Amino acid sequence: MGDWLMQAGHGVRFEWGPAGAALLAKDAACLVVVDVLSFTTSVTVAVESGTQVFPYRWRDETAVVFADELDASLAVGRSKATETSPWSLSPAALRRAPFTPRLVLPSPNGSTIAAAAGGSMVVAVSLRNSAAVGRWLADRGYGTAERPVVVIASGERWPDGSLRAALEDLLGAGAVIAALRRCGRDRLSPEAAMAAAVFDGVPNVGVAVADCSSGRELIAWGYGDDVAIATELDACEVVPVLTGGAFTAAE
């Protein structure tokens, strides 16, 4: 692939979905995963409580086996949570659930993107922790042409399986890019600069996410609390870094 697709020469880059991650991760010092509704928001909530979060790419019987091998709890789909299995891909449910030291969190998009990083560092970002992550990365020298940060908005899926660009993930990506820029990382690719401009131009992120397609879908299903938690802008100082297969809080 040519350098033009890699956004080469820029310190902060932006792309969409697993395919974008697989390509741009080849030249990344750090891969930032953004899946606001709700993988990376769930990661921040769980890691805040001291839980190690193991991302997993499939929601099938292999996830059960994987969790058993790790002696970990397994997060189920939102509608499948029970008293005996209260952990799910729902930030609100994770806040209510009992503490578990290890949690397997299946998410086809978020986990697939994290797996694309190869040897690069992987950080989970949501609207809740975007400012903290931006500061943390800049303080450690990331976001330069020599140590580029690649921000990947996960997006959602259309019924035919193709990528649907999701506003909430564009805003989450723009938030961390804007935070990096405030910390002096101004070598943004045009793609990254536009994502930051979208975030900066939204007067009320909570209203925008609640009224976008993904937010309205979750609210209609009865998961408005998840949308509310996902839009707790900069309420979290945790920086979840993928280490040894699990997201844990960076020091």
N, C-alpha and C positions, 0 to 999 in steps of 0.2 A: 504494500500500500504506500502511496505517496505521502510526503510530509504534510501535504495540505489537509488530509483527513485526520492526521494525528494532532493538528493544531500545534505543530512543532515550534519551538522558540518562545512559547508563552509559559509563564510561571503558574497560571491558574487556568484550567481548561474545563469545558462543560460538554456533556453529551447525554444521550438518552439510552436507557435499557441495557439488557445483557449484551447485545451485539456491540453497542458503543463501548461498553466496559471492556469487552474482550479485546477490542482493537486498541483503545487508548491506554489500557493498563500496561501495554508493552513498553511504554515510555513514561511511566508514572513512578514517582517516589512514594506517593501516597494516593490511594483510591478512597474517595469519600462516597459512601452509599447513602442515598436519600430516598426513603419510602415512608412518607409522612402518615398515610392511612393504610397500614398501621405498623409495618415491621420495625422501622427504626425508632418510632415513638415508643413501641413496646419494649425495644431494647433499652432505651434510656430509663424507662420506668423500672424495669427489672434490675438493671445494673445499679441504679440508684439505691436499691434495697440491699445490694450486696450479692446478688445472684450472678453466676456465670451463665451466659447465654450462648448456646451452641446453635448456630444457624444450620438448617437442613433444607435441602432443595425439594424434597418430595413429601406430599401429604398422603402417605400410604402405609402399608404394613411395615415397610423397611424403616420408617421413622420410629415405630414401636421397638423394633430390634435395636436400632441405634441408641435410643434412650435407655433401654435395658443394659446395653453394654457399658454405658457411661454411669449407670446407677443415677440417672437423672429423671426429673419429671418431664412429661411430654405435653406441650401446648397443643390443644385441639382447635378445631374451628369454632368461631364465636357461638354458633347455635348448638354446639355439642358439649359445651361445658356443663359439668355436673358437680354435686357436692364432693364426690370422690375424685373428680378430675377437674378442678376449678381453673386451671391455667389455660389460657387461650390467646389467640392473636388479637387481643383486646386490651389496650392500656388500662381501661377501667376495671376489667376483670382481674388483671394482674395486680392492681392496687388492692383489691379486696381479698385476693387469694392468700393462703398461708405462705410464709417464707419457704422457699426451696433453694438449696445451695447451688443446684445445677438445673438448667432448664433447656430442653431442646425446643427450638422455635422454628417449625417448618414455614417456609415462605418461598415459593418458586421464584419470584422476581428478586427480592432482596438477597436471598442466600445465593442465587446463581451469580449475581453481580459480585458479591463478596468473594466467591470462589474463582472469579476471573482474574483476580489481582496477581496471581502468581507469587513472586517474592516481594511485592510491594506491601507496605503497611496499609491496613484497611481500618477506616474509622466510620462509625455509624452516626449519622446526623439527622436531626429532626428540627422542626421549628423551636422545640424546647431548649436545645443546647447549641444552636448554630453559633452564637457569639462566643461561647466558651471554646468551641472547637476551633473557630477562626483564630482566637488568641493563642491557643495551645500550639497549633500548627506553625503560626508565625514565630512564636518564641523558640521553636525548635528548628528554624531555618527552612521550613517548607514553603512552597509557593514562589520559588524562583525558577528561572529557566533551567538551572542546574538540578533543582530538586522540585520538579513540577507536582502540583496537586491536580488530580483529575476528579471532578465532581460529576457523579452520575445520578440523574433523576430516574428512578425506577420506572415510573409510569404504570399504567394499568393495561388490561387486555380487552380488545374487542371480542365479540363472540367467535370470530373466526381465528382467534389466537394472535392477531397482529397487535402491535404496540399502540396503545392509546396514550398520547401525551396528556398528563394529568396536571392540572393547575396547582394542586397542593404540593406536588413534587418540584415543579418549577419554582414555586415560592420558597420551599425549603432549600433548594440548591442556591437560589439567588441570595437567601439570607446568609449562608455561610460564605459565599463569594464576597458579598458586601462586607462581612466581618473581616475577611482577609484583606480586603482593600483598605479598610479603616486602619489596619495594622501595618500598612505600608507595602502590601503586596499588590502593586498596580500593573504588573505585566499580565493583564488579563487578555485571553483570546476574545475576539468579537462575540463568540457564542457565550462566554462567561460574562462579559460585560453586559450583554442584553439580559441575561438571567438576573443579574444584580439590579439592573434598571427596572425590571418588572417588579421585583420585591420592593425596591425603594419607592416605586410609584403607587403602591397599594396603600390607601389610607387606613384600612382596618383589615389586617390579615385574618382575624377570626371570622369576620363577616364574609370575606371572600371565600374562605375554605368551606364554611358552613353552607354557602349558597352555590358552590360549584357542583359539578356532576357527582363526584365521589362523595362529597359531604352530604349532599341531599339523599344519595342512595343509603348511606349509613343511618342517617336520621330517620328515613322512612322505615328502615328495618328495626328501629328501636335502639340504635347505638349512638345516640346523640352525645352521651358522655365521652365516648371515644374521640369524637370530633372536638369537644371542648378541651380535653387533655392535650390533644395533638396541637392545639393552637395556644397553648400556654407559652407565649413567645419569650424565649430566653429565661425561663423559670428554672432551668437545670444547669448545673455546672459540671456535670459528669461528661467525660470524654471516653466513650466506649471504643476500645481498640481490640482488634481481633488478634489474640495471642494463643497459640496452642489449640486452635480450633474453636475458641470461645471468646465472645466479647466480654472484656472486664474493664474496670475503670483504670484509666491511665493515671500515672502519678504526676 
